[in-house]
Amino acid sequence: MDRYFGRFGGMYAPETLMPALLEIEEEFCKLVKDEKFNQEYEYYLKNYVGRPSPLYFAKNLSEHLGVKIYLKREDINHTGAHKINNCIGQALLAKHMGKKRLIAETGAGQHGVATATVAALFGMECEIFMGEEDAKRQFHNVQRMKMLGSKVRVVNKGSKTLKDAINEAMRDWSETFEYTFYLFGTAAGPHPFPTIVKYFQSVIGKETKEQIKSLEGRLPDYVFACVGGGSNAIGIFSAFLEDHEVKLIGVEGAGEGIHTGKTAATLCSGSVGILHGAKTYILQDEEGQIQNTHSISAGLDYPGVGPEHAYLKETGRVEYVGATDKEAVDAFLLLTRLEGIIPALESSHALAEVIKRAKMGLFKSSDIIVVNLSGRGDKDINTVLELWKDDEL
Amino acid sequence: MNLIDERFERLKKEGKKAFIGYVTFGYPSFEETLGFIKLVYSYVDILEIGFPFSDPIADGEIIQKASIKALSEGVKLSHLFESIEKFKKDKPVVLMLYANTVYKRGIDRFFESSKACGVDGVIIPDVSFEESFEFKEAAEKFGVTYIDLVSISSLERAKMIGKQSKGFLYCVSRKGVTGFKGQIEDRIFTFLRELKTVTPTPLAVGFGIKGKEDVQKFKDLADGIVIGSAIITKIDEGKDKLEDFLKEISESLKDK
């Protein structure tokens, strides 16, 4: 199994963790070829997660913006986001490996909730690491995880957000890997996680491709997805990477603006470095210290990005741009009002870029656009309420 | 012969074990750090200086806190290089820092500057053996010893790494991060014995060694002992306490 995507990726991990990572790689390689495992995974995707998720034609939004827009409804999945696809897959892998305990990091809480959910489903012990800032922002998700029977370890070190939750989870794992499986939530981290997460999220792209062909008889012109670590984006992009006529756009959390210093737009304003096990783009200062990030969306508030995205940026296959907090909130409100769908603030960034381009007249009226609606926005209502004024629309 | 090899040779002849002491550069403050570093240097056989990183995943709470404090003091790599030049004598100095600090400076440029200021060896705890080759190549080019780490979590890998190791082999005595939690597991002794059979490189044991009693346990099996978190804790207690501790460890390693 290749550790690298071009010059990105790798296994930059403490020696203590290497046997654990190599064991996961070996078991994963075996399992993906195992028909019984794949049948079990698909069974849960269909009957527990609720797949396939619809590809919904957003008629009102399309009319409003003058271009045909489809939404891949990952928000309809059980637990409310794409995260569950990966969690079911990795939890089955963990079970197969005989691990009794799951640990996971979470930013917005969606991955934490999904991990706590599969732990309940499969009867495993579970502990979720969450930065103190994020735990405050996502109070309800913290309560959900606890109700599901998981422990939540609030991390009050560093910037108290996702990167610190990952650091702490890695530390725990290096001590407990004999009985613990680290259920990594995004397509980042040391090999083999980027490949594993992509594998389990590629269902999004496969379904989208079939659905759009059956609805429109052809491939879309554009696919938009938000990028924090990049798991939903790599999931939907994966099916279209060889279809060069499909333009793939990854939208990062630009915070107050890409060049303001208050941003989480790693690919747009970062540089190549090594963080959390992989060589990839990161937000760092001149000395190589990791910078604090800012995004209104806890799920995008990460100074790194999956190494395959770094590769796709460098090869030019995917275009990466940033949407600001304000643009994301505007998009959140617009979709809510026009379609009765409350999107996650993460997904709102992808929508914001579509809105921006439509307003600038960058689409042809015949264009078909797919936006990966990676999750639902119930968890973000408090955040939006701080900014929302009801005369804004 | 480089200073690290020379030091181990000499200690072997004298029937002694190496005392490898760790300090975080920039701790407890920008002004005081050099004083503490010099004090530790005067007692140890090999000085290990940790350069702080914002996200130190291989370190436990004590070194992590020290790193955060040191970063808040505004320390830079150039300050570290300048400081080493000021005190370096005939005892080896080894840097411990994270991959991104080296990568950001440029791997070649980093090893070139390290050599120029008197660094003898470099330890990068988040670079696995698999990813170490570009770092090793640059280290060799500029005459700096690249120190490999091995972990109790896999004897098989430790043997593979040990066969190619240079300077000393840093043996992580317990699962997890730096700093002491619980008892040292007995299997470390079998691990060291087995490792000895495949490599002539001196073995240095670290992670979780907190005092004289732990040192005694390893004296017959290891060629050196690394003490980090315990030194940082003593720095917090002041120079006198630190000096007493360094004396005690140093003497216990020299007892036959």
Boltz contact constraints between the chains, C-beta under 6 A:
constraints:
  - contact:
      token1: [A, 10]
      token2: [B, 131]
      max_distance: 6.0
  - contact:
      token1: [A, 11]
      token2: [B, 128]
      max_distance: 6.0
  - contact:
      token1: [A, 11]
      token2: [B, 130]
      max_distance: 6.0
  - contact:
      token1: [A, 12]
      token2: [B, 99]
      max_distance: 6.0
  - contact:
      token1: [A, 12]
      token2: [B, 126]
      max_distance: 6.0
  - contact:
      token1: [A, 12]
      token2: [B, 127]
      max_distance: 6.0
  - contact:
      token1: [A, 12]
      token2: [B, 131]
      max_distance: 6.0
  - contact:
      token1: [A, 13]
      token2: [B, 128]
      max_distance: 6.0
  - contact:
      token1: [A, 14]
      token2: [B, 58]
      max_distance: 6.0
  - contact:
      token1: [A, 14]
      token2: [B, 125]
      max_distance: 6.0
  - contact:
      token1: [A, 14]
      token2: [B, 126]
      max_distance: 6.0
  - contact:
      token1: [A, 15]
      token2: [B, 149]
      max_distance: 6.0
  - contact:
      token1: [A, 15]
      token2: [B, 151]
      max_distance: 6.0
  - contact:
      token1: [A, 16]
      token2: [B, 151]
      max_distance: 6.0
  - contact:
      token1: [A, 16]
      token2: [B, 153]
      max_distance: 6.0
  - contact:
      token1: [A, 16]
      token2: [B, 172]
      max_distance: 6.0
  - contact:
      token1: [A, 16]
      token2: [B, 175]
      max_distance: 6.0
  - contact:
      token1: [A, 18]
      token2: [B, 128]
      max_distance: 6.0
  - contact:
      token1: [A, 19]
      token2: [B, 153]
      max_distance: 6.0
  - contact:
      token1: [A, 19]
      token2: [B, 154]
      max_distance: 6.0
  - contact:
      token1: [A, 167]
      token2: [B, 55]
      max_distance: 6.0
  - contact:
      token1: [A, 167]
      token2: [B, 57]
      max_distance: 6.0
  - contact:
      token1: [A, 170]
      token2: [B, 57]
      max_distance: 6.0
  - contact:
      token1: [A, 171]
      token2: [B, 177]
      max_distance: 6.0
  - contact:
      token1: [A, 174]
      token2: [B, 176]
      max_distance: 6.0
  - contact:
      token1: [A, 175]
      token2: [B, 175]
      max_distance: 6.0
  - contact:
      token1: [A, 175]
      token2: [B, 176]
      max_distance: 6.0
  - contact:
      token1: [A, 273]
      token2: [B, 100]
      max_distance: 6.0
  - contact:
      token1: [A, 273]
      token2: [B, 103]
      max_distance: 6.0
  - contact:
      token1: [A, 273]
      token2: [B, 104]
      max_distance: 6.0
  - contact:
      token1: [A, 274]
      token2: [B, 99]
      max_distance: 6.0
  - contact:
      token1: [A, 274]
      token2: [B, 100]
      max_distance: 6.0
  - contact:
      token1: [A, 274]
      token2: [B, 103]
      max_distance: 6.0
  - contact:
      token1: [A, 287]
      token2: [B, 76]
      max_distance: 6.0
  - contact:
      token1: [A, 288]
      token2: [B, 100]
      max_distance: 6.0
  - contact:
      token1: [A, 288]
      token2: [B, 101]
      max_distance: 6.0
  - contact:
      token1: [A, 288]
      token2: [B, 104]
      max_distance: 6.0
  - contact:
      token1: [A, 289]
      token2: [B, 54]
      max_distance: 6.0
  - contact:
      token1: [A, 290]
      token2: [B, 54]
      max_distance: 6.0
  - contact:
      token1: [A, 290]
      token2: [B, 55]
      max_distance: 6.0
